[in-house]
């Protein structure tokens, strides 16, 4: 099923618009691969992301920069949404929860899920999605932190201006575009709905997109509140480097550097069974934290298959032994083989100048051969791109 078909099934026939729907769908195509969110949630986010840009704007946002309303009485903090299954909330999640407390007192959470989208092996965007409810109505809130290459925000075309598109400038020079989209009823299955959208391009080029998809024509958040949420200090802080605050993003980023180094140092390398080298690896979430990294996979090169393990810690756990060699960046290291034949394991232990400890282990095949040479294994261990995120 095509993305256009998914979109049409969700919102009905696409109304006339000056927006290039196919371009938007292509831009959003990579955003559906949430690495730790269920299939149903991923589909909902994908449809929501497509809906925002593809429908004609018909709302009437204020021309002035929206600000969060100030409650007349102290607000009771909004309880956070139910915990995501199998994982704790990250600082990105809690920044959104804290900001919602300030810009929309009394909003109630129904659910929340978040995750990383990828482009190839690289982390691409962070996206969170969840149900919210207020006295005004019920809807789905979608928040997306995108990289600078997402594209330029705006301008509002002449046709979109007639239909309510507004460009404003934030207090820090942010480019902000807001619009609203009324989606027609889908037979008897769904009434007409209203979506408010806010696109903000920060001075550093990163793009923040926030949408509220109303269950009817009364979304629980206004355009002013979406803009205030994007400008909230807690959200602005994590938007500077969103992957820094998500262990999954850090793991995915380091994985991509490991796979790139393997492809570079060992041309022709594949995952065991075929395909790109990254297909053969798996991670243990319990071993991947802000201070630790671990991955393992089976690799094949020149008909030799080995199990490769890469492990990294912010501080030396004291298991490397004597490090007698000096690497190209001043790191201390030792390469040694233990065992023999099919039980042989070659380890490269590295202690970097910043105190980070890294080990690359490789097992022999049934004939006692290794898929990588010692030099290739050491080059992987010395690669400075394979590094933990700064704290």
C-alpha positions in Angstrom: 0.0 0.0 0.0 1.4 3.4 -1.0 1.8 6.3 1.4 -0.7 8.3 -0.7 -3.2 5.4 -0.2 -2.6 5.4 3.5 -3.1 9.1 3.6 -6.3 9.0 1.6 -7.7 6.2 3.8 -7.0 8.3 6.8 -8.3 11.6 5.8 -10.4 11.0 2.7 -9.9 12.6 -0.7 -7.1 15.1 -0.7 -8.5 18.5 -1.3 -7.0 21.0 -3.8 -3.9 22.6 -2.4 -0.8 24.4 -3.6 1.4 22.1 -1.5 3.4 19.4 -3.3 1.9 16.3 -1.6 4.3 13.9 -3.2 7.3 15.9 -2.1 6.0 16.0 1.5 5.3 12.2 1.4 8.8 11.6 0.1 10.2 13.7 2.9 8.2 11.9 5.5 8.9 8.4 4.1 11.9 7.8 6.4 10.0 9.0 9.5 8.0 5.8 10.0 10.8 3.6 11.2 10.4 4.1 15.0 12.9 1.8 16.6 11.2 1.2 19.9 7.5 2.0 19.2 4.9 -0.5 18.3 3.5 -1.0 14.8 0.2 0.6 15.5 1.8 3.7 17.0 4.3 4.0 14.1 1.4 3.9 11.6 -0.5 6.6 13.5 2.5 8.8 13.6 3.2 8.3 9.9 -0.3 9.2 8.9 -0.2 12.2 11.3 3.1 13.4 9.8 1.7 13.1 6.3 -1.6 14.8 7.2 0.0 17.9 8.6 1.7 19.0 5.4 -0.7 17.7 2.8 -4.0 19.3 3.6 -5.0 22.8 2.7 -4.7 25.3 5.5 -8.0 26.8 6.5 -7.6 27.9 10.1 -7.2 31.5 11.3 -4.1 31.7 13.5 -3.3 35.1 15.0 -0.7 37.1 13.1 1.2 38.0 16.3 3.6 35.5 17.8 1.6 33.3 20.1 2.5 33.1 23.7 1.4 30.6 26.4 -1.6 31.7 28.4 -0.9 32.6 32.0 -3.2 30.8 34.4 -5.0 33.1 36.9 -4.5 30.5 39.7 -1.5 28.2 40.4 -1.8 25.2 38.2 -1.8 21.7 39.6 1.1 19.8 37.8 -0.2 17.4 35.1 0.5 13.8 36.0 2.9 12.3 33.4 1.5 9.7 30.9 1.6 6.0 31.6 5.2 4.6 31.4 6.2 3.2 28.0 6.3 -0.6 28.0 9.8 -1.8 28.6 11.6 1.5 28.9 11.9 4.6 31.0 11.2 8.1 29.8 14.2 10.0 28.5 15.0 13.7 29.2 13.4 14.5 25.8 10.2 13.0 27.0 10.3 14.8 30.4 11.1 18.1 28.7 7.9 17.9 26.8 5.9 16.9 29.9 7.4 19.9 31.9 6.7 22.3 29.1 3.1 21.1 28.8 2.6 21.9 32.5 3.6 25.5 31.8 1.8 26.1 28.5 -1.4 24.0 28.9 -2.2 23.7 32.6 -4.9 21.1 33.1 -4.1 19.1 30.0 -4.4 15.3 30.7 -2.3 12.7 29.2 -3.8 9.5 27.8 -0.7 7.9 26.4 2.8 8.6 25.2 5.4 6.8 23.0 8.6 8.0 21.5 11.4 6.7 19.4 14.2 7.3 16.9 13.7 7.3 13.1 16.7 6.2 11.0 18.2 6.9 7.6 20.2 3.9 6.7 22.1 3.0 9.9 22.2 6.6 11.1 19.7 8.1 13.6 17.7 10.8 11.8 14.9 12.3 13.8 13.3 11.9 17.3 9.5 11.6 17.4 7.0 11.4 20.3 3.3 10.8 20.0 0.5 10.5 22.4 -3.1 11.0 23.3 -4.1 14.1 25.3 -7.4 15.5 26.6 -8.6 18.9 27.8 -11.9 20.5 28.5 -11.9 21.6 24.9 -11.5 18.1 23.4 -9.3 15.1 22.7 -6.5 14.6 20.3 -3.1 13.2 19.3 0.0 15.3 20.0 3.0 14.7 17.8 6.4 16.2 18.4 9.3 15.8 16.1 12.9 17.0 16.3 14.4 16.9 12.8 17.9 17.5 11.5 18.9 20.6 9.6 18.6 18.9 6.2 14.8 18.5 6.8 14.5 21.6 4.6 13.5 25.2 4.9 10.4 26.2 6.9 8.1 28.4 4.8 7.4 30.7 3.2 3.6 30.9 3.1 2.5 31.0 -0.5 -0.1 33.5 -1.5 -2.7 30.8 -1.6 -1.8 29.6 1.8 -1.9 33.1 3.3 -5.5 33.4 2.1 -6.2 30.1 3.9 -4.5 31.1 7.2 -0.8 30.3 6.9 1.2 32.7 9.1 5.0 33.2 9.3 6.4 34.8 12.5 9.9 35.2 14.1 10.6 33.9 17.5 12.6 35.7 20.2 15.8 34.0 19.3 15.4 34.5 15.5 13.4 31.2 15.0 11.4 31.0 11.8 7.9 29.8 12.7 5.1 28.8 10.4 1.7 27.9 11.7 -1.4 26.6 9.9 -4.6 24.7 10.5 -6.2 21.9 8.4 -9.8 20.9 8.4 -10.2 17.3 7.3 -13.6 16.2 5.9 -15.6 13.4 7.5 -14.7 9.9 6.4 -18.2 8.6 5.9 -19.8 7.5 9.2 -16.5 6.2 10.6 -15.1 9.6 11.5 -16.5 13.2 11.9 -14.7 16.2 10.4 -11.5 16.9 12.3 -9.2 19.9 12.8 -5.4 19.7 12.9 -3.2 22.6 14.2 0.5 22.5 13.0 3.6 24.5 14.0 6.9 24.3 12.1 9.9 26.0 13.7 13.4 26.3 12.2 15.9 27.2 14.8 19.0 29.4 14.1 21.1 26.2 14.1 19.0 24.8 11.3 17.2 22.1 13.3 13.5 21.9 12.7 10.9 21.3 15.4 7.4 20.2 14.2 4.5 20.0 16.6 1.0 18.9 15.6 -2.2 18.4 17.4 -4.7 16.2 15.6 -8.2 16.8 17.0 -10.6 13.9 17.4 -13.2 16.4 16.1 -13.1 20.1 15.2 -12.0 21.1 18.7 -8.4 20.1 19.3 -7.3 20.2 22.9 -4.4 22.6 22.2 -4.3 25.9 20.3 -1.7 27.1 17.8 -0.5 29.6 20.5 0.1 26.7 22.9 2.0 24.7 20.2 4.3 27.6 19.6 4.8 28.2 23.3 5.6 24.5 23.7 8.3 24.8 21.0 9.8 27.9 22.6 9.7 26.6 26.2 13.2 26.6 27.7 13.1 22.9 28.6 12.3 22.0 25.0 14.8 24.5 23.6 17.6 22.9 25.6 17.1 19.4 24.4 16.4 20.6 20.8 20.0 21.7 20.6 21.2 18.1 20.4 18.3 15.7 20.9 20.2 12.5 20.4 22.4 13.4 23.3 19.5 12.7 25.7 18.4 9.4 24.3 20.4 6.2 24.9 18.8 4.5 21.9 19.9 7.3 19.7 23.5 7.1 21.1 23.5 3.4 20.5 22.2 3.7 16.9 24.8 6.4 16.2 27.7 4.4 17.5 26.4 1.3 15.6 26.5 3.3 12.4 30.1 4.3 13.0 31.1 0.7 13.7 29.4 -0.5 10.5 31.0 2.3 8.5 34.5 1.5 9.9 34.0 -2.2 9.0 32.9 -1.4 5.4 35.9 0.9 5.1 38.6 -1.3 6.6 37.3 -4.6 5.2 35.8 -4.1 1.7 33.4 -6.9 0.8 32.4 -7.7 4.4 28.9 -8.9 5.0 26.6 -10.0 7.7 26.5 -13.8 8.2 24.0 -15.1 5.8 24.4 -12.1 3.4 23.4 -8.5 3.3 24.8 -5.4 4.8 27.1 -5.9 7.7 24.7 -4.2 10.1 22.1 -6.9 9.5 24.1 -9.4 11.5 24.3 -7.4 14.8 22.1 -7.3 17.9 22.3 -5.0 21.0 21.5 -5.7 24.6 19.6 -2.6 26.0 20.8 -3.4 29.5 24.4 -2.9 28.4 23.8 0.4 26.5 23.7 3.5 28.7 25.0 7.0 28.6 28.3 5.6 29.9 28.4 2.2 28.2 28.1 0.6 24.8 27.9 -3.0 23.6 27.1 -4.7 20.4 27.8 -8.1 18.9 27.3 -9.7 15.5 28.4 -12.4 13.1 30.5 -11.1 10.1 31.7 -12.9 7.0 34.6 -12.0 4.8 36.3 -14.2 2.2 34.3 -17.2 3.3 35.4 -16.9 6.9 32.8 -16.2 9.6 33.6 -14.7 13.0 31.6 -13.3 15.9 32.6 -9.6 16.5 32.0 -7.8 19.8 32.5 -4.1 20.4 32.4 -2.9 24.0 33.0 0.6 25.3 32.9 2.2 28.8 33.5 5.8 29.8 36.0 4.6 32.5 38.4 1.6 32.4 36.8 -1.3 34.2 40.3 -2.6 34.9 40.1 -5.8 32.8 42.5 -4.8 30.0 45.8 -5.9 31.7 49.1 -4.4 30.6 48.7 -2.0 27.6 52.1 -2.0 26.0 51.4 -0.5 22.6 50.7 3.1 21.6 48.1 3.9 19.0 47.9 6.6 16.3 46.1 9.0 18.6 48.2 8.4 21.7 46.0 5.7 23.1 47.5 2.7 24.9 46.5 -0.7 23.6 47.2 -4.4 23.6 46.3 -7.1 21.1 46.3 -10.7 22.2 44.9 -14.1 21.2 43.7 -16.6 23.8 42.8 -20.2 23.1 43.6 -22.0 19.9 41.9 -23.5 16.9 38.1 -23.0 16.8 38.1 -21.7 20.4 40.6 -18.9 19.7 39.6 -15.3 20.5 41.6 -12.2 19.5 41.1 -9.2 21.7 42.1 -5.6 21.1 42.0 -3.5 24.4 42.3 0.3 24.1 42.6 3.0 26.7 42.0 6.3 25.1 43.5 9.7 26.1 40.1 10.8 27.5 39.9 7.7 29.7 37.4 5.8 27.6 38.0 2.1 27.5 37.2 0.1 24.4 37.5 -3.6 23.5 37.0 -5.3 20.1 36.8 -9.1 20.3 36.8 -11.5 17.4 36.2 -15.3 17.5 37.8 -17.8 15.2 35.8 -20.0 12.8 35.9 -23.8 12.9 39.3 -23.9 11.2 40.9 -21.4 13.5 40.7 -18.5 11.0 39.6 -14.9 11.7 37.4 -12.9 9.4 39.5 -9.8 10.0 43.3 -9.3 10.2 44.8 -8.0 13.4 45.4 -4.7 11.6 41.8 -4.4 10.5 40.6 -5.2 14.0 42.9 -2.6 15.5 41.8 0.1 13.0 38.3 -0.5 14.2 39.4 0.0 17.8 41.4 3.1 17.0 38.6 4.9 15.0 37.8 8.1 16.9 34.3 8.3 15.4 33.4 5.3 17.5 32.8 7.2 20.7 30.3 7.7 23.5 28.1 10.8 23.4 29.4 13.7 25.6 27.8 14.1 28.9 
